[in-house]
Amino acid sequence: MTAVAAELAWREGDTATAIETADRILTEGTDQDCVAAGVAAAAAAADGALFDAAARWRVIAGSLSGAPGVAAAARAALAGCLAGDLDAAAADLADARARLSGAAPRGLTVLLDGVDAALEAVRGGFSPAARKLAGLAAATVPADPMAAEQWGDLAITALIAGGHDATAEELLLMFADRPTARRRLLTAWLHLRAGRLSAARTEIAACTAPVLRRDAVLAAAVTIGLARRAGDKDALRTTWRRVAPVVAGVDVEPLLLDAWGELSAGAGSVFERDTIVDAMSAAVARVDAGWCTETDNWWRVQRAVVAGDASVVVELTVEPRASAARMWASILAGDVDPLVVAGVADRLARAGQPWDAMALCGAAAARLSDPAAARELLSTGRALRARIGTEHDKPGDGLSKRERAVGELLMEGLTHKEIGARLYISPKTVEQHVAKIRQKLAVSGRSELMASLRARLA
């Protein structure tokens, strides 16, 4: 097979053939136009070796001129950005833009705009970046299969990193007719975070097709998370032995720092845990952003909880995780106020972390000497988790999940255009949802509509 055939195999999803052919051509030294080298670079990114992928694309960019050289520089920038090497990524993107001609293909400008949005996301501009990325995903230009990430998947990942899980779920619904392994895994990750453990297991079980290692790391995080929440230490150790080879040597992606935190909390030995923690710390230092530090500190607290380490120092400032972290430190020190614990747990559950809320209540109850107070706190934890699950599955007011989201934004005073931007849908679609809401609530005028929405959703 030729280098062109190797690239075609990659584009069609036959990764094994593509990599084998590309490696043979590179060994023979017959890759004149760097086509096989491009396949090897794309394969490195898919294997989780993002720094290696960026370096490979950088070499290719230096060997090519015109549009192929610009595309290679942009792909280097994207791989570096996903790895958190923002300075190098910005330099690669600047190089690509400097080499771009006025008659560049539309696909090339979309690629550059996507990399720019990716940089914004990693720096902490999650929602604006996600809106741009979602728009690029809906563009008429086909996705670049040689790039390290697809724009729709990256938009969802950015929203999750920013804690906008509900919006991420809305965006996943938009892509329901275009399923990918990555989206299925992101769906499973969202279910895990929300405490919908059965749904997370279902999604993971449905991922029967082989996935390359970058996706397999996300699957490992969900699998470890499920084992942790089951509370079976033997099962957790068995699960860790199975996923440890997948995780070893993969570059930590800042936008997936929570997933790596889950892996660090469930790591099967001190050595393995320290290796992951060191890699996470290095990624946080590279990005040097407040959101990254906050996420890393949260998982430092969670590892202390697993280890029973009462000496943990809380350094979080963003709620509700800051209050939850302080409460964990108090519980570890044996200082438990059931009413305060219940209040913090309620805020944590409302922020989309019902399992963590229940775990907080359970740990606090175990420290109480009053059996009645302990039972009440355990009941509170179970009720919080059950309530959040019920709210997710059964709105109870006749409105669909999307209609509720539109209604809530209407109550905030947003225009149809502003609501569309927030939910990644067109103003026309918003108008159609509002019409359905009016019909279901049997209202006509705006004041009547707002009053009815307040009665049901406020």
Summary of the structure (lengths in Angstrom):
residues: 458
radius of gyration: 23.8
end to end distance: 62.8
largest distance: 76.5
contacts: 1555
relative contact order: 0.06
helix: 75%
strand: 0%
